Amino acid sequence: MYFILSKVLYILILPFMWAFGLLVYAIVTQNLKRRRKMLIAAVVIIYVFGNPLLVKYYSNLWDVKAYNPGNTKFSSIILLGGFVSEDENKHGFFNDADDRYTEAVKLLQAGTASHLLFTGGNGNLNPDGFQEGLFVQAELRKLNIPDSLVLIESHARNTFENASLSKPLLQKSGLKPPYLLVTSAFHMRRALLIFKKAGIPVVAYPCDYDTTNRGSVSFMDIWPDTGVFGKWNIYIKELIGYIVASLK
């Protein structure tokens, strides 16, 4: 029930939906004063959440900074899913978050960790038989990474389940903490909190940085950009998720 509710609430927290709702209200209301207020509010939301400068500033505050493990060795990497999507034929493919996978494989092959635990299943509301974990397992085999170095958890639907379902696997394996947690920089803050609350000691290895949020500020950054809405969707989801996790 919580899983379904979280998916529904996610739609309601999107800034685009706020602006859309205000515009619809402005169209249907007969009160001219209210219509004007709704239109102004919609324009403000579109400007604020379409502003590249603001999302650059926020991402620099929110994203967990890069970590260089140096010569530190870990018993295992914990790689969080979310970088595999499914096509209409139920075949998996790497999506734009695949830097998580790339970095985890590099760390494993470099000997930074001796094992890799992947956790991720199918987060769709109406899941079919596709499981991200099985896809990742097949891809690792293509790289000739031995099954003996890999732990696969293929049922988790969200970060809470990533932690709760990974814990018994790690305990059973005998691999000693702390573990190297690999996920996107925007997701790492929430993931760290959830794994800490689950009693799993981890060290953050954020990756998958949005390079468009870095660099110098230009004149165009003050003008609304429709692509910025998608970034705010991610950050608002992470912020709400962080608050929920902190209250659990």
FIBADO-558727 format. One line per field, with one value per residue (C-alpha): x, y, z; residue number from 1. Coordinates in steps of 0.1 Angstrom, whole numbers. Each point is the difference from the previous one (the first is absolute). Last residue first. Example, Ala and Ser with C-alpha at 12.3 -4.5 7.8 and 13.67 -1.06 7.14 Angstrom:
! residues 2
px = [137	-14] .
py = [-11	-34] .
pz = [71	7] .
num = [2	1] .
//
This chain:
! residues 248
px = [106	0	34	-10	-31	21	25	-27	-15	34	8	-34	6	34	-11	-30	22	22	-29	-12	34	-6	-27	26	-10	25	25	25	2	23	26	11	32	3	-21	-37	4	25	-28	20	-4	23	-1	23	-13	15	-24	-9	-33	-22	-32	-1	35	-12	-29	20	27	-26	-16	33	11	-29	11	36	-11	7	29	3	34	-5	12	-3	11	-11	-13	-23	-30	3	3	-30	-20	7	-7	-38	-5	24	-13	-35	2	16	-29	-14	24	-5	32	27	32	33	30	36	-7	-19	33	4	5	-13	-29	-7	-4	-27	-19	0	-12	-29	-10	1	-22	-28	-25	-30	-26	-5	-32	11	35	30	14	29	31	30	34	27	35	31	37	-2	26	15	1	-25	-25	4	-3	-32	-16	9	-16	-31	-7	9	-30	-24	-9	-16	16	-22	-23	-22	-37	-10	-13	33	12	22	33	18	-24	19	22	36	13	37	16	29	15	36	13	29	-16	-37	-6	-34	-21	-22	-35	-25	-23	19	14	-34	-18	22	-2	-37	-4	21	-18	-34	-29	-11	0	-14	-28	-9	-2	-21	-24	-4	-7	-26	-16	-2	-15	-26	-8	-8	-20	-22	-17	25	4	31	18	-5	15	30	5	-2	25	24	-2	3	32	14	-3	-12	-33	16	22	-30	-13	33	4	-36	7	32	-17	-28] .
py = [66	38	4	-22	21	32	-16	-13	35	14	-27	5	37	-5	-23	20	31	-15	-8	36	12	-13	26	28	33	29	10	-26	15	28	-26	-15	-20	-37	-27	-8	-10	-26	-20	-23	-38	-9	-1	-23	2	-22	-25	-15	-19	5	5	36	5	-15	23	31	-8	-7	34	19	-22	5	33	-14	-31	-33	-21	-10	-13	-24	5	-28	-37	-25	-31	-9	-6	34	17	-19	8	37	3	-5	27	25	-3	-3	35	12	-11	-31	-26	-35	-9	-2	-13	-7	-1	-12	-37	7	8	32	-10	33	-18	-15	35	7	-32	9	35	-13	-24	28	23	-25	-3	-24	27	28	21	29	-2	-2	-33	-16	17	-8	-8	-13	2	-18	5	38	26	-28	21	-24	5	38	1	-22	23	31	-14	-12	33	19	-18	27	10	-34	-34	-25	-28	-21	-2	3	35	11	-3	25	-6	27	0	-26	6	-14	-11	-5	-27	-9	35	11	35	8	31	-1	33	15	25	24	-9	19	23	34	-1	-13	30	26	-16	-4	37	11	-22	17	-22	-6	37	12	-26	4	38	-2	-24	23	29	-19	-12	35	14	-27	6	37	-9	-25	-21	-28	-26	13	12	-34	-17	23	-6	-38	2	21	-24	-30	15	4	-38	-8	-15	-26	-12	-4	-28	-19	3	-13	-31	-8	7	-24] .
pz = [101	2	-17	-28	-7	-1	-23	-23	-2	-8	-26	-17	-1	-15	-27	-11	2	-26	-23	3	-11	-35	-6	3	16	-5	28	-11	-35	13	10	32	1	2	15	-2	-37	13	16	22	-5	29	38	20	35	27	16	34	-3	31	-19	12	-15	-33	-2	9	-26	-27	6	-4	-29	-23	-16	-3	-17	17	13	37	10	29	36	8	-1	-25	18	-29	22	16	-34	-14	32	-4	-37	3	26	-17	-36	15	14	-32	-22	-18	14	-15	-19	27	-18	17	-22	6	-3	-32	-17	-19	-36	-14	-16	34	14	-26	8	37	-8	-20	28	26	-22	2	-29	7	-1	25	3	22	-15	23	-13	17	14	22	-13	24	-13	15	5	2	-11	-21	-32	-17	29	-1	-38	2	26	-21	-32	18	17	-32	-15	12	-36	-7	-5	-18	11	-23	8	-37	6	15	36	18	19	21	30	20	30	0	34	-4	21	23	-3	-5	5	-23	-14	8	-19	10	-20	19	9	-21	20	2	-35	-13	16	-16	-34	4	7	-29	-25	7	-11	36	9	-33	-4	36	-3	-32	17	31	-23	-19	32	14	-31	-1	37	-8	-31	19	-26	6	-27	-18	31	16	-30	1	38	-5	-29	21	29	-24	-15	35	6	35	-10	-24	28	23	-23	-1	38	5	-20	19	34	-9] .
num = [248	247	246	245	244	243	242	241	240	239	238	237	236	235	234	233	232	231	230	229	228	227	226	225	224	223	222	221	220	219	218	217	216	215	214	213	212	211	210	209	208	207	206	205	204	203	202	201	200	199	198	197	196	195	194	193	192	191	190	189	188	187	186	185	184	183	182	181	180	179	178	177	176	175	174	173	172	171	170	169	168	167	166	165	164	163	162	161	160	159	158	157	156	155	154	153	152	151	150	149	148	147	146	145	144	143	142	141	140	139	138	137	136	135	134	133	132	131	130	129	128	127	126	125	124	123	122	121	120	119	118	117	116	115	114	113	112	111	110	109	108	107	106	105	104	103	102	101	100	99	98	97	96	95	94	93	92	91	90	89	88	87	86	85	84	83	82	81	80	79	78	77	76	75	74	73	72	71	70	69	68	67	66	65	64	63	62	61	60	59	58	57	56	55	54	53	52	51	50	49	48	47	46	45	44	43	42	41	40	39	38	37	36	35	34	33	32	31	30	29	28	27	26	25	24	23	22	21	20	19	18	17	16	15	14	13	12	11	10	9	8	7	6	5	4	3	2	1] .
//
